[in-house]
Amino acid sequence: MTFLDHNFSAAEFYKKHAYGLALFGPETAPHIRRKTLGSSKSKATAQMGDLYFSWNIKPDDLVLPRPPISVQYCHPKLGAAMKYVGMSKYSEDLTYSDDVPESMNDASLEDGVVEPLPRRVEEIFREFKMNLSQGVFPPLQIIHDPNVGFTTVALEDIKKHTVIAEYVGEVTTVEHTAGSSSDSLMFLLSTGDNSTSLMIDPTATGNIARFLSGINNRSNLSRKNANVRTRRFVIDGQCRVALFTSRRITAGETLHYDYNAGIEGKSLDEW
């Protein structure tokens, strides 16, 4: 399977990670996992080969997504959707340029309040990123609706607080986006100066986060539809944005995220 510059073989993935996927699959009883892994509750996750799985989940923990049970991956349709909207590159990381180098994403310049993740949650987020590099993507699929455009739906039930994606794209300044017609811009860093405040622009480069449906939380009606939240946070001295489920999502549901939330770092429960 190839889309844009990304290669992935679902068959090879499921063959390589068959044991871990089965152990943490819905058909395996919890006592079987406890017998295999032991009863330690110090870590939020368990490592099986190259993959990490959520294990001892606490209320404030992020939850690692588990790939779909079947070989129904979102990627064929993700690639088609990206090409349709004119995107040129798939990426799971922020992209910088000579005009906006990575050094500009300095969280110490933030004029608001953006907190670092608690150490336990930071570790889960890092493991989420490592899982992505191995091909563990949330059980999501992109659908084209002739009335509203592209939407993202759940292929299976997804637990509350599951990480859906990091919001990524090209990092640019607020000043440079002044005349942009993009409806997918996301605030990254606010310095109080438009020439140094940063935005994420997934117009040309990005991932599945580009295709989640946004709602405006200033509307009570729209707010009721939100089942995904954004959280802006500091990691390694830089600002980043993650999307996670704010409640349990059932198979077939469309994902809607609140693009006005996450401006200030809060605990998961506060969101």
C-alpha positions in Angstrom: 0.0 0.0 0.0 1.5 3.4 -1.0 0.0 6.8 -0.7 2.0 9.9 -1.5 5.4 9.0 -0.1 4.3 6.6 2.6 4.5 2.8 2.2 2.7 0.3 4.4 1.8 -3.3 4.2 -1.2 -4.2 6.4 -0.7 -8.0 5.8 3.0 -7.8 7.0 2.0 -5.6 10.0 -0.7 -8.1 11.3 1.7 -11.0 10.7 4.6 -9.4 12.6 2.5 -8.3 15.6 -0.1 -11.1 15.7 0.7 -12.2 19.3 0.5 -8.7 20.8 -2.6 -7.8 18.8 -4.3 -11.0 19.9 -3.4 -10.6 23.6 -4.9 -7.1 23.7 -7.8 -7.9 21.4 -11.4 -7.8 22.6 -11.7 -11.6 22.6 -8.9 -12.0 25.2 -10.1 -12.0 28.7 -8.4 -9.5 31.1 -7.2 -12.4 33.4 -5.3 -13.9 30.5 -3.5 -10.6 30.0 -2.7 -10.4 33.8 -1.4 -13.9 33.8 0.9 -13.1 30.8 2.0 -9.6 31.9 1.9 -9.8 35.7 0.0 -7.5 38.1 2.4 -4.5 38.2 0.5 -1.2 38.0 3.4 1.1 37.9 3.3 1.6 34.1 0.4 2.8 32.0 1.4 0.6 29.1 2.8 -2.8 28.2 5.3 -3.4 25.5 4.9 -6.4 23.2 7.7 -6.5 20.7 7.9 -3.1 19.0 4.4 -2.1 20.0 2.9 -0.5 23.1 -0.6 -1.2 24.5 -2.6 0.6 27.2 -2.7 -1.6 30.2 -3.2 0.0 33.7 -5.4 3.0 32.7 -5.9 5.7 35.2 -8.5 8.5 34.9 -6.0 11.1 33.7 -4.2 8.8 31.3 -4.3 9.1 27.6 -5.2 5.8 25.9 -3.2 4.3 23.1 -5.4 3.4 20.0 -5.5 -0.1 18.9 -5.5 -0.8 15.1 -8.6 -2.2 13.5 -9.3 -5.9 14.1 -9.5 -6.5 10.4 -7.2 -5.3 7.6 -9.6 -2.4 6.9 -7.1 0.5 7.2 -7.9 4.1 6.7 -4.9 4.7 4.6 -6.1 3.9 1.1 -8.9 6.4 1.5 -6.6 8.8 3.4 -4.2 8.8 0.4 -7.1 9.5 -2.0 -8.5 12.2 0.2 -5.1 13.9 0.5 -4.6 13.9 -3.3 -8.1 15.2 -3.8 -7.5 18.3 -1.7 -4.1 18.9 -3.2 -1.9 17.8 -0.4 1.6 16.7 -1.5 3.1 15.0 1.6 2.0 12.7 4.4 3.7 13.4 7.7 3.2 12.7 11.4 5.5 15.5 12.5 5.5 19.3 12.3 7.3 20.6 9.3 9.6 23.7 9.4 11.2 25.8 6.8 14.1 28.3 6.3 11.6 31.1 6.9 10.1 29.5 10.0 12.8 27.3 11.6 12.2 24.8 14.4 14.0 27.2 16.8 11.0 29.6 16.6 8.8 27.0 18.4 10.1 28.0 21.8 7.5 27.4 24.5 9.3 29.9 26.8 8.0 32.7 24.4 4.4 31.8 25.0 2.4 34.8 26.4 -0.3 32.6 27.8 -0.3 29.4 29.8 0.7 26.1 28.2 1.7 23.4 30.6 3.9 20.4 30.0 2.3 17.0 30.2 2.6 15.0 33.4 5.5 12.6 33.1 3.2 9.5 32.9 1.1 11.1 30.1 4.1 12.4 28.3 5.5 8.8 28.2 2.1 7.6 26.8 2.2 10.3 24.1 5.8 9.3 23.1 4.7 5.7 22.9 1.8 6.7 20.7 4.3 8.3 18.3 6.5 5.2 18.3 3.4 3.1 17.6 2.6 5.3 14.6 6.1 4.6 13.2 5.3 0.9 13.3 1.9 1.3 11.6 -0.5 1.4 14.6 -3.1 3.9 13.5 -6.5 4.5 15.1 -9.5 2.5 13.7 -10.7 5.4 11.5 -11.8 5.8 7.9 -12.2 8.9 5.8 -15.6 9.2 4.0 -16.6 11.7 1.4 -20.0 13.3 2.0 -21.3 15.3 -1.0 -22.9 17.8 1.4 -20.1 18.5 3.8 -16.9 17.1 2.1 -14.6 14.7 3.8 -15.4 13.4 7.3 -13.7 10.8 9.5 -15.7 8.0 11.1 -14.8 5.3 13.6 -14.5 1.8 12.3 -14.8 0.3 15.8 -15.6 1.5 19.3 -13.0 3.9 20.7 -12.4 4.4 24.4 -12.6 7.9 26.1 -9.2 9.8 26.1 -7.8 7.8 23.2 -5.2 9.7 21.3 -6.4 10.2 17.7 -3.5 12.2 16.2 -1.0 14.9 16.7 -2.2 18.0 14.7 0.7 18.5 12.3 1.5 20.4 9.1 3.7 23.2 8.0 4.6 25.6 10.8 4.1 29.2 9.7 3.5 32.6 11.4 0.2 34.3 12.1 1.5 37.1 9.9 1.9 34.8 6.9 -1.6 33.3 7.3 -3.3 36.7 7.2 -4.7 36.1 3.7 -5.1 32.4 3.9 -8.4 30.8 2.9 -7.5 27.6 4.7 -10.1 26.3 7.2 -7.7 24.0 8.9 -5.3 26.3 10.6 -4.4 25.5 14.2 -2.7 27.8 16.8 0.6 26.4 18.0 2.4 29.3 19.8 1.2 32.7 20.9 3.9 35.2 21.6 1.7 38.4 21.4 3.5 39.3 18.1 2.0 38.1 14.7 5.5 37.9 13.2 6.6 35.2 15.8 3.3 33.6 16.8 3.0 30.3 15.1 0.2 28.4 13.3 0.0 24.8 12.0 -1.1 24.7 8.3 -1.9 21.2 7.0 -2.8 22.5 3.5 0.1 20.7 1.8 1.5 18.5 4.5 -0.2 16.6 7.2 -2.1 13.5 8.4 -5.6 12.3 9.2 -6.2 15.2 11.6 -6.8 17.5 8.6 -10.0 15.5 7.8 -11.7 15.6 11.2 -14.8 17.8 11.2 -14.4 21.0 13.3 -17.1 22.6 15.4 -17.2 26.0 17.1 -17.6 25.7 20.9 -19.2 29.2 21.0 -22.3 27.4 19.7 -24.2 25.3 22.2 -25.7 23.2 19.5 -22.3 22.5 17.9 -20.7 21.8 21.3 -23.0 18.9 21.8 -21.6 17.2 18.7 -17.9 17.4 19.9 -16.5 14.0 20.7 -12.8 14.9 20.2 -10.8 17.6 21.9 -7.5 19.4 21.2 -4.9 19.9 23.8 -1.9 22.2 23.4 1.0 21.3 25.5 4.8 21.6 26.0 7.2 18.7 25.3 11.0 19.0 24.9 10.6 22.8 25.2 8.2 23.1 22.2 4.5 23.5 21.8 2.5 20.7 20.2 -1.2 19.9 19.7 -2.8 16.5 20.3 -6.4 15.4 19.5 -8.0 12.8 21.8 -11.5 11.5 22.3 -13.6 13.3 25.0 -16.0 10.4 25.4 -16.4 6.9 24.2 -17.1 6.8 20.5 -19.1 4.0 18.9 -18.4 2.4 15.6 -19.9 4.4 12.7 -19.8 7.7 14.6 -18.3 10.8 12.8 -15.5 12.5 14.7 -16.0 16.2 15.5 -13.3 18.2 17.3 -13.6 21.5 19.2 -11.1 23.8 17.5 -11.5 26.5 20.1 -10.5 24.2 23.0 -7.0 23.4 23.9 -5.6 27.0 23.9 -4.6 26.5 27.5 -3.2 23.4 28.9 -5.6 21.6 31.2 -6.0 18.2 32.7 -7.9 15.6 30.7 -10.8 15.7 33.2 -11.1 19.5 32.9 -11.7 19.1 29.2 
